[in-house]
Amino acid sequence: MDFSARYQTDAEVTFQRLDDATVIVHLGTGRIHHTNLTGSRIWELLAEGRSLADIYNTLLGEFDVPPEQLRRDLESFVQELSSEKMICAREQGA
């Protein structure tokens, strides 16, 4: 996975933070995704347009997690959101 990549949320996606969780809803497909605290933080950083490398480094400073586990979890979460059409890669320079 390209960690210099940046993502954007789909125009038909809405979300609501509820304490340590976030509920993400794709209005077009009806897909609903629930996150835990870590997923909520990743979602916030993705929505800010941060690169995966920046998100990774931010999370390393905020959570007590082994670096390789964080990398795998971040890649898996981004791939899952992308396959559910919740996010898509931004064009270079966008």
Steps between C-alpha positions, in 0.01 A plus 500: 500500500627846409541691826538831317139461381221725623132411502174688495159401626232422246246781450220264605660410834393645831630414845432559867747471787350332808745507794790273393321363192398637163213386281567555130208473257513494121164645401523371143575137581346477847825358637563571868841478662564516877844585632675479834716778647795429271277479192332825601836673518607359162170620350555853638851516357389362162224762488762770563678386182811371675731253328513144630858563615387801703208303645734213591748731675220685683349175626839368613520802731142467625455124553708236675523252214788317331597678174446195276157431649401863446617484139298183433192640676520832313541327163212262573268780615574718196453205263169414665370860479615522140331173401176623662530822294520711819827657385699528179858596423553866418656594172862614529510875556136515612 
